[in-house]
Amino acid sequence: NPTQAYELATSVTSSSREVVNKNVEERAMTLEELQAVRAIILSSCVKDKWKSTRHGTLLRPDDVNLYDLNAALIKPVTKKHNCSFKELFSSGPSTPTFYTSHWWGENILDFVRCCEYHATMHGLDASEAKYWVCAYANRQHDLGKDLGTDPDKCSFRKAMDVAEGVVLIIDPESVVYSRIWVDFELFKTMESKHSSIDMVTHHAGNVHLLASKSFGE
């Protein structure tokens, strides 16, 4: 529902409340909240003249990636309370249904489309499907606290351990496979005895499921 998503987005961008959720693995975004992020991009990108963090050029909504969103929205609205973006939503602690493996350079609108397709594939509505996304779950002004120094004890691994499965979002150029952290996530997923992975991509105007694999015993 576009209207509902916009109202939710407005409540977040105008939020002055302090929300505390110390358990980083419980900061998953519902699909509704991801749709609210899309609503913010569609309503604010052009109006507020967002610029590319890489090129310094004006952005269109279809151009916005997580590097751009972090600079234009996430860090500014979370600075006051030194919180994660997820903590600005009133939904409270949210254990992930799925852990998302991806890279920050992908188009966010395509990312949300992939999550919508993926949720439908699993028979989940927008309030039931919960995706753990590092940019929204980690406190961007205090990354050291969430990440730590041991990869097996960092926020990413904590979220993977409680999620029911992993969804790999593949960008059109497959840059995601060149990211060492994504390779680590895939290795840990395959090593797990209770996880599964779905691989999805947005290409030529449609979302495609490329593979689905369970690693259960």
C-alpha positions in Angstrom: 0.0 0.0 0.0 1.9 3.2 -1.2 -0.1 5.5 1.2 0.7 3.3 4.2 4.3 3.1 3.2 4.6 6.8 2.9 2.9 7.4 6.3 5.3 5.0 7.9 8.2 6.7 6.1 7.1 10.1 7.3 6.8 8.9 10.9 10.4 7.7 10.7 12.0 10.8 9.1 10.2 13.1 11.6 10.9 10.9 14.6 12.3 12.5 17.7 11.9 9.5 20.0 14.8 7.5 21.4 14.4 3.8 20.7 16.8 1.4 22.3 17.3 -2.2 21.1 20.6 -3.5 22.4 20.4 -6.8 20.5 21.6 -6.0 17.0 20.4 -9.4 15.7 16.8 -8.3 16.6 17.0 -5.2 14.3 15.5 -6.8 11.2 13.4 -4.7 8.9 9.9 -5.9 8.1 9.1 -5.8 4.4 6.7 -2.9 5.2 9.6 -0.9 6.6 11.7 -1.7 3.5 8.8 -0.4 1.4 8.8 2.8 3.6 12.5 3.2 2.7 11.4 3.1 -1.0 8.7 5.7 -0.3 11.3 8.0 1.3 13.6 7.7 -1.8 10.8 8.3 -4.2 9.5 11.4 -2.3 12.9 12.9 -1.2 15.6 12.1 -3.6 14.8 14.6 -6.3 13.2 17.2 -4.0 16.1 17.3 -1.6 18.7 17.0 -4.4 20.5 13.9 -3.1 23.9 13.5 -4.7 26.0 10.4 -5.5 28.6 9.7 -2.9 30.9 8.4 -5.7 30.4 11.0 -8.5 28.8 14.0 -6.7 26.1 14.2 -9.4 22.4 14.6 -8.7 20.6 11.3 -8.2 17.4 9.9 -9.5 15.5 7.4 -7.3 16.6 4.5 -9.6 20.2 5.4 -9.0 20.2 5.4 -5.2 22.3 2.8 -3.5 23.1 2.2 0.2 26.2 4.4 0.1 24.0 7.2 -1.1 21.2 6.5 1.4 23.6 6.2 4.3 24.9 9.7 3.5 21.6 11.4 2.7 19.3 9.7 5.2 20.5 7.0 7.6 23.4 8.9 9.2 21.6 12.3 9.5 18.4 10.9 11.1 20.3 8.5 13.5 22.9 10.9 14.7 21.0 12.5 17.5 20.4 9.2 19.3 23.4 7.3 18.0 20.9 4.5 17.0 20.4 2.3 14.1 17.9 3.2 11.4 15.7 0.3 12.4 15.5 1.7 16.0 13.6 4.7 14.6 10.6 2.4 13.7 8.0 1.8 16.4 7.9 -2.0 15.7 10.5 -2.8 18.3 12.7 -5.9 18.4 12.4 -8.0 15.3 14.1 -11.3 14.8 14.9 -11.9 11.1 13.1 -14.4 9.0 15.9 -14.0 6.5 19.4 -12.6 6.5 20.2 -10.6 3.4 23.6 -11.1 1.8 24.3 -8.3 -0.7 26.6 -5.3 -1.4 26.0 -1.6 -0.8 26.3 -0.6 -4.5 23.1 -2.2 -5.7 20.0 -0.2 -6.5 17.8 0.0 -3.4 14.6 0.0 -5.4 15.7 -3.3 -7.1 16.6 -4.6 -3.6 13.1 -4.0 -2.3 11.6 -5.5 -5.4 13.6 -8.7 -4.8 12.5 -8.8 -1.1 8.8 -8.4 -2.2 9.1 -11.3 -4.7 11.0 -13.4 -2.1 8.4 -12.8 0.6 5.6 -13.7 -1.8 7.5 -16.8 -2.8 7.5 -17.9 0.9 3.8 -17.0 1.4 4.6 -14.1 3.8 2.9 -10.8 3.9 4.7 -7.5 4.3 4.3 -7.5 8.1 5.5 -11.1 8.5 8.6 -11.1 6.3 11.6 -9.7 8.3 14.9 -9.1 6.6 18.1 -8.3 8.4 20.0 -5.7 6.4 23.4 -4.4 7.8 22.9 -0.8 6.8 19.7 -0.5 8.8 20.6 -2.8 11.7 24.1 -1.6 12.6 24.5 1.8 14.3 26.4 3.7 11.7 27.9 6.2 14.2 29.2 3.4 16.4 30.1 0.5 14.1 32.8 -0.8 16.3 30.4 -1.8 19.0 28.1 -3.8 16.6 30.9 -5.3 14.6 33.5 -6.1 17.3 36.8 -7.7 16.4 35.9 -11.4 15.9 34.0 -12.1 12.7 32.3 -15.1 14.2 30.8 -12.9 17.0 30.0 -9.8 15.0 26.5 -8.5 14.3 26.3 -10.3 10.9 27.0 -13.7 12.4 24.5 -13.1 15.3 21.8 -12.3 12.8 22.6 -15.3 10.5 22.4 -17.6 13.5 18.9 -16.6 14.4 17.5 -16.2 10.9 15.5 -19.0 9.2 17.5 -18.6 6.0 19.7 -16.4 3.8 18.7 -14.5 0.7 21.5 -13.5 -1.6 20.5 -10.4 -3.7 22.5 -10.5 -6.9 23.1 -7.2 -8.8 23.0 -7.2 -12.6 26.8 -7.1 -12.9 27.3 -9.8 -10.2 29.6 -7.5 -8.3 28.3 -9.0 -5.1 30.4 -12.1 -5.6 33.6 -10.0 -5.5 32.9 -8.9 -1.9 35.0 -10.9 0.6 32.4 -10.4 3.3 29.7 -11.9 1.0 32.0 -14.9 0.3 32.3 -15.3 4.1 28.6 -15.3 4.5 28.1 -17.8 1.8 30.7 -20.1 3.3 29.1 -19.9 6.7 25.7 -20.6 5.2 26.9 -23.7 3.4 28.7 -24.8 6.6 25.5 -24.5 8.6 23.4 -27.6 9.4 20.2 -25.7 9.7 20.1 -23.0 7.1 19.0 -22.4 3.5 19.7 -19.9 0.8 17.7 -18.3 -2.0 19.4 -16.4 -4.8 17.4 -13.7 -6.4 18.1 -10.9 -8.9 16.2 -8.1 -10.6 16.9 -8.1 -14.4 15.1 -6.6 -17.4 12.2 -5.4 -15.3 11.5 -8.6 -13.4 12.7 -10.5 -10.3 14.1 -14.0 -10.9 14.8 -16.8 -8.5 18.1 -18.2 -9.7 18.6 -20.9 -7.1 17.3 -22.3 -3.8 19.2 -24.7 -1.6 18.8 -26.2 1.9 21.8 -27.2 3.9 19.9 -29.0 6.6 20.8 -32.5 7.6 
